[in-house]
């Protein structure tokens, strides 16, 4: 990985998945300078950032885990044919991954060798967002009848009653 001078120290950084190029771009937003891309396994999709790592889902069963300091890439296989959404808890101890291909939401413990600590049923889950205090994760999904948002209590890893939406096939979600 070749760095533009000062890029590693630049804060904050923007991380962009390039699905057609099988890599991720990193931009130092203080100077809008881009470094060399980081190669990944095929078809990177969604990106989430924790204090120490970057998590990237792929159109297959792979979650890439990038060390922000060294830029080293590790991978974790999750039991789903399509991983589409990802979000990290504010402290980085948990990562939430939507398994669109198997109608599951995965909770990954980053402090325990990236072990899957919960697998929850969510129909066609897509985008994921975590509250700034880390107490809830919200997952956009469509159960085939209507669009909904699954609400996960992150302290117990249990699903609360979903929130019905008026649209169809929600994909993105963010929390202000």
N, C-alpha and C positions, 0 to 999 in steps of 0.2 A: 504494500500500500504506500503510495507516494503522497506525501502531504504538501500542500501549499503552506509556506511558512506561516505559523501562527494559527493554523486551522484547528489543531488539536486543542489548543488553549481557548479557542473562540467559544463564547457562550452567548446564547444558546446555539445549538446545532439543529439543522433540519435534516431529517432522514427520509429519503424518497425511494420507494420500491419501484423498480423498473421491470415489469412483468415480461416484456418482450426481449429484454437484454439479460435476464437472469442475474441481476446485480442490484445493489443499493447505492444511491448517491448520497453524499454528505456535503451539506453547505454550511459554512460558517456564517451565521446571519449577521454578525457584527460588521462584516465586510462584504457580504454576499459573494464569498469566494468558494469555489468548489474544489474538492480534492478528487483523487482518482477513485473510481467506483470500487466497491467491495463485492467480489464474486460470491454468488449464492447458488444453492441447488435450484433446479428449474422452477419457474413460475412463481416468483415472490408476489405477495398480494398486500396484506395489511401490515402496518407498522405500529408498534407501541414502544414507548421509551420509559425506562425506570432510571433511578439515579446512577446505576452502574452498567446496565445492559440495554440493548435494543432487541426487540422480539419481532420476528417477521413470519407471518403465515404463508403457506404455499398452497397452490391448487391441488396438492396431493396430501399426504399424511405427515408432512414435515413442518416443524417449528424451528426456525433458525434463531440462535441465541448469539448475539454479537457483544463481545466485551467492548465497552465504549473507549477504554484506555488503550488496549492493545490491538483492537480491531480483529481479534481472533474470532472465528466462527465455529460454534458447536451446533449440533442438530439434535433434536428430540423427535422421535416418532410417536404420533398420537393415533389412536385407532379410529380414523375417519378418512374417507377418500377425498375430502375437500375441506381444508381449513381456510376460513375466509376472514373472520374478524378476530381481533386481539386487543386487549387492554391490560395495563399493568396497574397494580395498586400503587398509591403514592409513595410508599416506602420500598417498593420493588419486591416485597416478599411473596407476592402472588401474581400470577398471570392468568387471565381468563381468555379462553380460546373457543371460538364457535366452530363446531364440527358440522358443517352444513350437510356433508355427505351421509352422516349417520344420525342427524337430528339430536345432537348432544352439545352440551356446554361442558367444557373441561376446566377444572381449577388445578393449576400447577403451582406447587410449592418450590420457589426458587432457592429457599434456604436448605432444602433437603434433596439435593441432586436432581432438581427439576422433576420430582415425582408427581404423578397425578394423584391428588388427594380427594377429588370428587368428580363424578360424572353425572350430569343432570339431564333429564329429557327436556329438550326444547325443539319444537318443530321448525326446521329450516332456519336456524339462527344465523344472523349475519353480523351487523355492526354491534360493538360493545363499547360502553363507557363506564367509568368508575367515578363515583362522587369524590370530590377533593378530600373529604375526611376518610375515605376508604370503606365506609360502612355499607355501601350498596353498589352493586354492578347492575347495569341496565343493558338488556340485549334486545335488539330489534329483530322481530321474526314475523312470519306469516304462517298461520296454521292451516292454510288452504281454504279457510272460511273468511277470516278477517285478519287484519294486521294487528299486531300486539307488541307490547314491550314486556319482556320477562323481567322481574325484579328479584335479584339475588341478595339475600342477607349474607354478607361476606364473613360475618363472625361465626355463623353456624353452617354456612354453605347450603342453605335451604332456599327454595323458591317461595316467594310470597305471591299473593294473587297478581295476575298480570294486569296490565293497563291496556284497554282497548283503544285502537286508533281508528280514525275515519278513512285513512288511505289504504292502499294495498302494497304488498311487497316492500316494506321498509328495509333500507340497506345501511344507511349511515345514522350515527347518533353521536352527540357531543353534549357535554355538560358545562355550563358557564360557571 
